Structure formats: C-alpha cells, structure tokens
Amino acid sequence: MIEALIGLTIALVAGEAIVAPKGHRIRYAAVILVAGLLVSSSAALLAAGPSPLVIIGVTVFYGCYLLACAQRPALAWRLVPAVTFLFGLIHGFGFASSLVEIGLPTTRLVLSLLAFNLGIELGQLAIVLVTVVCLTLLQRYQPMPPVAVKVARAVAASGLMALGVFWFVLRAWA
C-alpha cells in the first residue's frame, strides 16, 4: 500500500505544480475530492485495491491543504515544508518495507533507513542541481519566450502526474 501512496503523492504534487501558478487550487481541490471519492467507491464496490478509508483520508487531507493554500497564500509557504515532510515520510516507509523484504536485520533498520534515505535525497538533489544549472545556462545563452517556459513546465508536470497516477493504479490494484 505504501508503494501505491508514493505514486499518488507524485501525482498530487505534479498536479499542484500545474494549477498553483494560475491560482486554480480551489478547482483542483474539488477535482481531487471528487476523484478520491470515485476511486474509493470503486474500490469498495469491486472489493479490490486499497482500502477506501485510506483513499478518503488522503483525499480529504490533500483537498483541505489545497483549500487552505488557496484562501491564505501566505500560509502556503508554511504548509509546503510540512506536506513535503509528510510525503517524504510516506516514501521513507516504502523504502523501509523494501529494506525489510531484502532481509536486512530489523535491529539496524533505523540506521539503514536513515543512510538509505540520505543517499536517495542527495542523489535527487544532485539531479535537481544539474537540471537547474543546465536550464539556467540554456536560458542565458538561448532565451526562450515566457510562453514556451510555461508550456515546458506544464508538459513536465503533466508527465510526472501521469507517471504518478500510473504507479498508483499499478501498485494499488496489483
């Protein structure tokens, strides 16, 4: 189940990246709430997939987060680190279950998980740093019109959202 939530968090964050600059968080929150209720109802009717209560809980939490950010934009900057930490915690639980599956002794699980997650985070930061440097150099020497930058961001976020939804569905109904 944790692996499915990892895919869902990727999809939710990518979706927010698409709508937040346009100020459409309230609409996105409504879509998220309706989609979550549809998925949980389907899971309950088909008796398959993740627990409907888990989906409803994640849906309500994220919908409330989006509404809070939409109504008080100054609050968004304080909530983003907390939500990022929560999503990181979900990802950490997924990694912990993988470490247990490969036979790592549970007596050293906390240290192993900490070292593993630190390595993953450093790797991700390195990828982001290289990407930002490359894009900055590209923009400096080959400027793109603002509309092209917006389209590129939307395409990248849409691709990540599709990947997150794919991972969620694949893992939740596996």
Long-range contacts (C-beta under 8 A, 24 or more apart in sequence): 1-50, 1-51, 1-54, 1-172, 2-90, 2-93, 2-94, 2-97, 3-94, 3-97, 3-167, 3-171, 4-50, 4-167, 4-168, 4-171, 4-172, 5-54, 5-58, 5-90, 5-94, 5-168, 6-90, 6-91, 6-94, 6-167, 6-171, 7-163, 7-164, 7-165, 7-166, 7-167, 7-168, 7-169, 7-170, 7-171, 7-172, 8-58, 8-164, 8-168, 9-87, 9-90, 9-91, 9-164, 10-160, 10-161, 10-163, 10-164, 10-167, 11-160, 11-161, 11-162, 11-163, 11-164, 11-165, 11-168, 12-62, 12-164, 13-87, 13-160, 13-164, 14-157, 14-158, 14-160, 14-161, 14-164, 15-157, 15-161, 16-66, 17-153, 17-157, 17-160, 18-154, 18-157, 18-158, 18-161, 20-69, 21-150, 21-153, 23-70, 25-66, 25-67, 25-69, 25-70, 26-66, 26-67, 26-70, 28-66, 29-62, 29-63, 29-64, 29-66, 29-67, 29-70, 30-63, 32-59, 32-62, 32-63, 32-66, 33-59, 33-60, 33-63, 35-59, 36-60, 36-63, 43-172, 48-173, 49-172, 49-173, 50-172, 88-117, 91-117, 92-117, 95-120
